[in-house]
Each structure stands twice: as C-alpha cells, then as structure tokens.
Amino acid sequence: MTKVLTIGEVLVEIVATKKGNGFREAVPLIGPFPSGAPAIFIDQVGKLGVSSAIISRVGDDDFGHVNLDRLRADGVDISGIEVDPQGTTGSAFVRYREDGSRAFVFNIRHSACGTISLTFENRKTIETCTHLHVMGTALYAPSVVETVMVALDSVKARGGTVSFDPNLRPEIMNSPGMREALSTVLTRTDLFLPSGEELFLFTTAKEERAAIDELLETGIEAIVVKRGAAGARYYDADQSLTHPGFAVEELDPTGAGDSFGAAFVSFWLNGSPPAEALTYAAAAGARAVTKIGPMEGTSNRAELDALIEGAGPIAITRQ
C-alpha cells in the first residue's frame, strides 16, 4: 500500500490583517494557523485519504498542539513528530504588501523543528513509507538534511519513489549544505514540481522546453511546472499538458503550491492519468487560496469534485 512521507518544518503562522512592508510598527494580527510547507503538503495528502506521515519536532506548547490536532484529525500519521517539552514550536509572521508579495519573520532554525534528527521512532516511520516528498524549505539545517537523505536512501532501496518541490525562499538559500542537498535530491527524483523560474535552478538551458528535455534526460519520470493563478504544465517523455487553472477569489495564496503538489502526488501515485491528476491538483491549489490561513484551504475529494463541477468544462491542451 502506498504511504507518503515528508520531513521538515511544522510551525504556526500569524498573519497581519493590514497590508504593508513589514513589522516595524504595531499591526493587527490573526492566528495562530497550522503551517509549515511540509505540514500543509502532508495534511492535503491525508485529507484525500492517502496514507501519510511526517517527521518533525514541535514544542509542548499550544502552537505545537494546534498542529498535532489538525494533522491527526486529517488522517496523518504523526508518530514521527517528536514533542520537545523544553522546545518552542516554530513560527512565521506574515504581512502582505500592496503588490501581493509577502514579508516574513521566521522562527524555524532555532525552534523545535530546527533540531530534527534521526531517532529510533522516526526511523521506524521511514520504514513504513513507500514514497518520499522532499521540499526545499526543509533543507535548512544539517541534521534535517541528514534525516532527509537517510529517508531518501531507504525509500529508493525498497523500490519506492521520490517527488521534489524546490519551494525555495531567499531566506534559506544560504543555509549550510542547502545547494548541495538540492542537487543530490534531484538526482534521485521521479517527479519534479518546480514553480516558475525554479525550473532553471538545475539546468544550463534557460528556455522552458529545453530545460524540460535536459531534466527528463537525467531520469526524472515527470515534471509539473506550477504557475500559480495561470495554471500548470505537465511533461513526461511522451506528452505535455497545460491546465489553465480555475478562476477563484484569492484571499490568501500561502500554501496553495503545497496543496497543488499534494493533490498531484496523491493522484499520480494512485495511477491516475496525468490529465486527471493535473485537474485535481489545480483544483486543490485554487481552493486553497480562497481561505485565510495556509492550511485552512486543504480539501477532501468531495470539495475538489464540487469545485471542478462548478467551474464547468475547462480545456486541457496537449502538445
């Protein structure tokens, strides 16, 4: 049976209710919302009824239990989340600017999830999983990188598969070992899920089709390029598909790419045709932006079916 694993940060998000350039003055805030890119991803996998697990650490505080309660309720195996009685759960304060970009203040590296390491319990969790989803945001500390690499080796050795979403932010690009870890993960990747310009992080080519060909030649089975509100494109050795996305009212885009990726991985692993997986992924990403809070818009199958049906016929183009 398929079981999806991810590793990395679990945190809460606190959101400013007024747009602006940062936090140099007092502003109204709402939250805490369960968050962390790997946590959002795996919550969406769990809500689709796919067996799922996450390895992380949280503090024994309200912020930690907000996340534990949400993930458990949505069907995620949380046995790999260590609760540190002396630790503090990670946090991200977010303020949207007028142009739609975001200003963040993170507490990850020095929080409980900044000290993820291999334990007997999370080794057992790794051994139960058949697919590993790696997110670039999770490669922020050497001990986390080590845990990801051990999981990658274990899953691949047992005939499992790996998906990789670079999901990179400027704040983490200079983390120790980050660039080397990204390149290593890519060499073991079956499904690659970059957003926009992330496609060119690992290629000499700077035009999309040429970059795709270069990556497919390395052994990657399929590539999905996420384009936000503009939809997404799927590529493999035999075909390419473009989904234009679903028109919705955007309230909060944080977590949409994680929800998109989770839905695509879930359907892809279950053998769905690429067009179907792409449609459900686009629906998951679209529904995610209609809710305030990064994990509030994760969806079950019925909610995605309703969004797809309500949108009417949407043409997926083939090349």
C-alpha positions, -999 to +999 in steps of 0.1 A: +000+000+000+012+035-008+023+056+021+036+091+016+063+106+039+076+142+042+101+157+065+105+192+078+091+222+095+059+223+114+050+258+127+023+283+132+016+313+110+005+347+124-009+370+097-011+407+097-046+419+087-034+452+071-011+453+041+023+469+044+061+464+041+069+445+073+067+446+110+085+478+120+052+491+137+024+475+156-003+459+133-034+438+140-027+401+137-048+369+133-038+333+140-022+310+150-028+289+119-012+255+115+015+258+089+049+248+075+052+237+039+057+200+046+029+201+071+005+217+046+015+192+019+010+162+041-023+175+055-036+177+020-024+142+012-042+129+044-074+147+035-075+129+002-075+096+021-039+086+011-018+070+039+006+097+050+032+105+076+055+134+086+088+136+106+093+168+125+095+183+160+073+207+179+073+222+214+050+210+241+030+243+237-003+254+223+013+262+189+026+226+187-007+211+197-026+232+172-006+214+145-007+180+161-045+181+165-051+193+129-028+167+113-042+139+134-078+149+126-070+148+089-056+113+089-018+119+091+004+096+110+021+119+135+042+093+153+073+108+137+067+142+153+087+145+184+073+167+211+101+186+229+090+196+265+117+222+266+113+234+230+093+261+213+072+254+182+083+273+151+065+304+138+062+326+108+048+361+109+035+372+075+025+405+061+012+410+026+024+440+006+002+460-017+017+442-047+007+408-033+043+398-023+049+388+013+072+399+042+081+371+066+097+369+101+106+333+107+115+314+138+124+280+124+162+273+127+162+279+165+128+263+172+120+227+179+118+218+142+152+233+137+167+203+156+150+174+137+174+145+138+173+107+133+157+089+162+145+053+167+109+064+163+113+083+130+135+055+116+105+032+121+083+058+104+106+059+074+105+021+071+067+021+067+067+046+038+069+039+000+071+075-013+091+105+000+082+141-009+111+165-004+106+202+000+135+227-004+123+246+026+130+215+048+168+215+040+175+244+064+199+226+089+225+198+086+205+174+109+174+178+088+194+173+056+208+141+071+173+128+080+160+135+045+190+117+029+185+086+051+148+086+042+156+090+005+181+061+005+157+039+025+127+046+002+146+042-030+163+010-018+129-006-012+117+003-047+098+035-037+096+068-054+105+104-047+089+137-055+107+170-051+094+206-048+122+231-045+099+256-028+128+279-022+128+313-004+157+338-004+159+335+034+171+299+033+193+297+002+225+303+022+217+276+048+247+252+053+247+224+027+215+237+010+227+238-026+245+205-024+215+188-008+191+202-035+214+188-063+216+154-046+179+151-042+173+160-078+194+130-090+171+106-071+138+123-081+110+106-100+085+135-100+098+172-101+074+200-091+091+234-095+073+268-095+081+292-124+118+301-125+127+272-101+127+251-133+160+266-143+178+262-110+193+229-122+197+233-159+220+251-183+191+257-206+171+289-199+141+282-221+113+260-208+111+233-234+149+229-235+151+228-197+124+202-195+143+180-221+175+184-201+159+173-169+140+144-184+173+131-198+186+127-162+160+101-155+132+121-140+099+105-150+076+135-149+077+173-143+049+196-133+057+233-136+034+253-112+023+287-125+000+300-097-032+315-110-021+308-146-024+271-140+003+244-146+021+223-172+028+186-171+057+170-190+069+134-195+089+117-222+057+112-243+035+142-238+029+177-224-004+190-210-014+225-199-042+233-174-052+269-174-062+269-137-096+277-120-108+312-116-115+319-079-114+348-055-079+349-039-078+357-002-045+341+009-021+323-016+001+309+011+001+271+009-016+269-025+015+254-041+018+228-013-018+218-017-014+216-055+017+194-051+000+171-026-030+165-048-009+158-078+013+134-059-017+116-044-034+110-078-001+102-096+008+076-070-026+060-074-022+056-111-045+084-124-039+097-159-018+129-159-047+150-171-068+139-141-040+144-116-034+178-131-071+188-129-074+178-092-041+195-084-052+227-100-085+225-081-066+219-048-044+249-054-074+271-064-095+261-033-065+268-010-063+305-019-100+310-010-093+306+027-073+327+051-046+306+067-021+283+049-037+250+060-073+262+061-079+255+024-068+219+022-096+199+006-112+165+006-122+147-026-158+159-024-148+195-021-125+192-051-152+175-071-176+203-063-151+230-074-144+212-106-180+206-114-189+242-106-163+255-129-178+238-160-157+224-189-120+235-189-098+226-218-066+209-211-043+215-241-019+188-253+014+193-272 
